[in-house]
Amino acid sequence: MASERQPNLIIVEDEEALAQGLRFNLERKGYLVEVATDGEQALVALEKGRFDLVILDVRLPEMDGFEVCTELRRRNDFTPVLMLTARSQPDDVVFGLRCGADDYVVKPFDLAELLARVEVLLRRTQWTEENGNRPSQEIVPPRLEFGDYWVDFSSWQAKTRQGVVELSQKEMEVMRIFAERPNEVISRRQLLARVWDLPNHPNTRVVDNVIVVLRKAFEESAWRPRHIHSVRGVGYRFVP
């Protein structure tokens, strides 16, 4: 990391062996790490201190990870959240992203992949702090309007089928790329490179999951989309 300040992470995980294993490996990377064993403890810690990233398990006692993430966003706390889940069903992943998670890793996970995702989220947080904006390679209007909907890139708000809501970081960055390149075919690999900073990663499912969320927000029918079209075997095309 280019920043002189050590990134401060919190792991929210009730499995002690996993939590301590993660803590050990993250501290070896030079991060400051705290551990919370349940959702309430995590929310108290996040209210009192400043963290650069939350590694949040879905299956927690009393208050699950979805509830923790939802409460965090309700408080207008947009600390990046990397969700750990043993659930492989797409609906569970989509629900986590809809609650405000920025990324996810499915258990059992590869440690190198998790560490790479942590580094990407921290790098984006650092970039935002230093530049006061979100990364973008092109200049786009502060507000994208299409059909009955709009996306405001300065406030992270969007008018959706569910009303005006806050988009997650990943959702906003995908929409920014769509705004930069309307009517063009954008491959999953390109989206992985720009939004997740993983240009050579073999798993493009994370891209498709964010698209599912965006279609639920902006399309009357996911099967006959008006704005976010699939291009078989390649990626997506956004039609304003």
VMD Tcl script that draws the C-alpha trace (Angstrom):
set ca {
  {0.00 0.00 0.00}
  {1.29 3.45 -0.84}
  {-0.29 5.07 2.22}
  {1.88 5.47 5.32}
  {-1.05 4.73 7.61}
  {-1.59 1.02 8.28}
  {-5.05 -0.06 7.08}
  {-7.34 -1.02 9.95}
  {-9.56 -4.07 9.38}
  {-12.23 -5.78 11.43}
  {-13.11 -9.47 11.01}
  {-16.65 -10.39 12.07}
  {-16.56 -14.17 12.44}
  {-17.80 -16.49 15.21}
  {-15.59 -19.45 14.22}
  {-12.54 -18.78 16.36}
  {-10.09 -20.89 14.35}
  {-11.06 -19.20 11.08}
  {-11.05 -15.72 12.61}
  {-7.61 -16.17 14.15}
  {-6.24 -17.73 10.96}
  {-7.44 -14.76 8.94}
  {-6.10 -12.35 11.52}
  {-2.66 -13.99 11.43}
  {-2.43 -13.83 7.63}
  {-3.73 -10.28 7.40}
  {-1.35 -9.04 10.09}
  {1.50 -10.66 8.13}
  {0.47 -8.36 5.24}
  {0.96 -5.36 7.52}
  {-2.68 -4.64 8.40}
  {-4.05 -3.78 11.83}
  {-6.77 -6.31 12.61}
  {-9.54 -6.59 15.20}
  {-11.96 -9.47 15.62}
  {-15.64 -9.36 16.59}
  {-17.51 -12.60 17.25}
  {-21.05 -11.35 16.67}
  {-22.95 -8.61 14.86}
  {-23.73 -6.43 17.85}
  {-20.09 -6.39 18.93}
  {-19.06 -5.46 15.41}
  {-21.52 -2.57 15.15}
  {-20.31 -1.15 18.47}
  {-16.69 -1.35 17.31}
  {-17.53 0.27 13.98}
  {-19.37 3.08 15.72}
  {-16.46 3.82 18.05}
  {-13.51 3.40 15.70}
  {-12.44 3.95 12.14}
  {-11.96 0.92 9.90}
  {-10.90 0.66 6.28}
  {-12.56 -2.70 5.62}
  {-15.05 -5.11 7.22}
  {-14.65 -8.83 6.56}
  {-18.11 -10.05 7.46}
  {-19.36 -13.62 7.79}
  {-23.00 -14.19 6.84}
  {-23.69 -16.90 9.42}
  {-23.43 -15.12 12.75}
  {-25.35 -15.79 15.98}
  {-28.33 -13.58 16.85}
  {-27.72 -10.99 14.12}
  {-26.58 -12.32 10.75}
  {-24.20 -10.64 8.33}
  {-27.00 -9.35 6.11}
  {-28.52 -7.51 9.06}
  {-25.14 -6.11 10.10}
  {-24.45 -4.79 6.61}
  {-27.94 -3.31 6.28}
  {-27.61 -1.53 9.63}
  {-24.18 -0.22 8.71}
  {-25.52 1.35 5.51}
  {-28.58 2.69 7.35}
  {-26.13 4.62 9.54}
  {-24.57 6.09 6.38}
  {-21.39 4.16 7.09}
  {-19.96 3.12 3.72}
  {-16.91 1.27 4.98}
  {-16.22 -1.41 2.34}
  {-17.64 -4.82 3.26}
  {-16.20 -8.12 2.02}
  {-18.77 -10.79 2.80}
  {-17.85 -14.40 3.62}
  {-20.57 -16.88 2.83}
  {-20.91 -20.64 2.70}
  {-23.99 -20.19 0.55}
  {-23.44 -20.67 -3.16}
  {-26.99 -19.89 -4.32}
  {-27.02 -16.76 -6.52}
  {-29.99 -15.29 -4.63}
  {-28.00 -15.24 -1.38}
  {-25.06 -13.52 -3.06}
  {-27.38 -11.00 -4.73}
  {-29.10 -10.33 -1.40}
  {-25.73 -9.62 0.22}
  {-24.81 -7.16 -2.53}
  {-28.24 -5.54 -2.26}
  {-27.69 -5.09 1.49}
  {-24.62 -3.03 0.65}
  {-21.73 -5.50 0.52}
  {-18.98 -4.51 -1.92}
  {-17.67 -7.97 -2.69}
  {-17.95 -11.56 -1.47}
  {-15.95 -14.77 -1.14}
  {-17.63 -18.18 -0.94}
  {-16.35 -20.64 1.67}
  {-14.21 -22.64 1.46}
  {-12.12 -19.93 -0.14}
  {-8.60 -19.71 -1.47}
  {-6.52 -17.54 0.88}
  {-4.62 -15.89 -1.98}
  {-7.91 -14.85 -3.62}
  {-9.26 -13.42 -0.37}
  {-6.06 -11.44 0.22}
  {-6.22 -10.12 -3.34}
  {-9.81 -8.96 -2.87}
  {-8.87 -7.28 0.42}
  {-6.03 -5.45 -1.30}
  {-8.29 -4.27 -4.13}
  {-10.93 -2.88 -1.75}
  {-8.29 -1.14 0.36}
  {-6.65 0.34 -2.72}
  {-9.97 1.79 -3.86}
  {-10.60 3.22 -0.39}
  {-7.17 4.86 -0.43}
  {-7.75 6.29 -3.90}
  {-11.06 7.78 -2.78}
  {-9.49 9.41 0.29}
  {-6.65 10.92 -1.74}
  {-8.76 12.14 -4.65}
  {-12.17 12.77 -3.13}
  {-13.86 10.89 -5.95}
  {-14.40 7.44 -7.46}
  {-12.00 6.05 -10.05}
  {-12.93 6.60 -13.64}
  {-10.98 6.62 -16.85}
  {-13.38 8.95 -18.64}
  {-15.27 12.12 -17.79}
  {-18.96 11.34 -17.41}
  {-21.89 13.60 -16.53}
  {-22.62 13.74 -12.78}
  {-26.08 12.32 -13.46}
  {-27.09 9.56 -15.86}
  {-30.73 9.58 -16.97}
  {-32.35 6.72 -18.88}
  {-35.99 5.75 -19.26}
  {-37.81 6.42 -16.00}
  {-34.61 6.18 -13.96}
  {-31.47 8.12 -13.05}
  {-28.15 7.56 -11.31}
  {-26.36 10.37 -9.45}
  {-22.62 9.66 -9.34}
  {-21.90 12.37 -6.76}
  {-24.39 11.18 -4.13}
  {-24.38 7.43 -4.99}
  {-28.17 7.63 -5.16}
  {-30.36 6.27 -7.91}
  {-34.03 6.29 -8.79}
  {-34.99 2.63 -9.21}
  {-38.16 0.55 -9.39}
  {-38.01 0.51 -5.58}
  {-37.69 4.29 -5.30}
  {-34.59 6.37 -4.55}
  {-31.90 4.16 -2.99}
  {-28.16 4.15 -2.33}
  {-26.18 2.01 -4.75}
  {-23.19 0.00 -3.54}
  {-19.68 0.87 -4.69}
  {-19.58 -1.94 -7.23}
  {-23.04 -1.16 -8.60}
  {-22.12 2.51 -8.97}
  {-18.85 1.75 -10.75}
  {-20.55 -0.61 -13.21}
  {-23.13 2.07 -13.98}
  {-20.34 4.61 -14.44}
  {-18.73 2.39 -17.08}
  {-22.11 1.97 -18.79}
  {-22.44 5.78 -18.81}
  {-18.98 6.11 -20.36}
  {-19.71 3.60 -23.12}
  {-23.41 3.59 -24.05}
  {-24.48 1.15 -26.77}
  {-21.06 -0.56 -26.73}
  {-20.38 -4.19 -25.91}
  {-18.41 -4.38 -22.64}
  {-16.91 -7.75 -21.78}
  {-17.02 -9.35 -18.37}
  {-13.21 -9.29 -18.37}
  {-13.24 -5.53 -18.90}
  {-15.67 -5.08 -16.02}
  {-13.55 -7.32 -13.78}
  {-10.47 -5.27 -14.64}
  {-12.08 -1.87 -14.06}
  {-14.42 -2.52 -11.14}
  {-12.69 -5.33 -9.25}
  {-9.11 -4.75 -10.47}
  {-8.90 -8.47 -11.33}
  {-8.14 -8.48 -15.07}
  {-6.98 -12.09 -15.23}
  {-9.34 -13.69 -12.74}
  {-11.09 -16.76 -14.22}
  {-14.37 -16.35 -12.31}
  {-16.67 -13.77 -13.90}
  {-19.70 -14.78 -11.80}
  {-19.27 -11.77 -9.52}
  {-19.94 -9.52 -12.53}
  {-23.13 -11.39 -13.43}
  {-24.37 -11.14 -9.83}
  {-24.04 -7.34 -9.85}
  {-25.85 -7.22 -13.19}
  {-28.70 -9.23 -11.64}
  {-29.00 -6.61 -8.90}
  {-28.95 -3.73 -11.39}
  {-31.60 -5.36 -13.53}
  {-33.86 -5.77 -10.51}
  {-33.37 -2.05 -9.90}
  {-33.84 -0.75 -13.45}
  {-35.67 -3.35 -15.55}
  {-39.37 -4.20 -15.58}
  {-38.43 -7.65 -16.90}
  {-35.04 -9.31 -16.39}
  {-35.85 -11.65 -19.29}
  {-36.63 -8.82 -21.72}
  {-34.39 -5.97 -20.53}
  {-34.73 -2.53 -22.04}
  {-31.44 -1.05 -20.85}
  {-28.94 -3.73 -19.73}
  {-28.63 -6.31 -22.49}
  {-26.63 -9.54 -22.43}
  {-24.27 -10.28 -25.30}
  {-23.94 -14.06 -25.34}
  {-20.50 -15.32 -24.46}
  {-19.04 -11.81 -24.15}
  {-20.64 -9.43 -21.67}
  {-23.20 -6.62 -21.67}
  {-24.44 -3.61 -23.61}
  {-26.11 -0.62 -21.94}
  {-28.80 1.18 -23.93}
  {-29.92 4.49 -22.35}
}
mol new
graphics top color blue
foreach p $ca { graphics top sphere $p radius 0.5 }
foreach p [lrange $ca 0 end-1] q [lrange $ca 1 end] { graphics top cylinder $p $q radius 0.2 }
display resetview
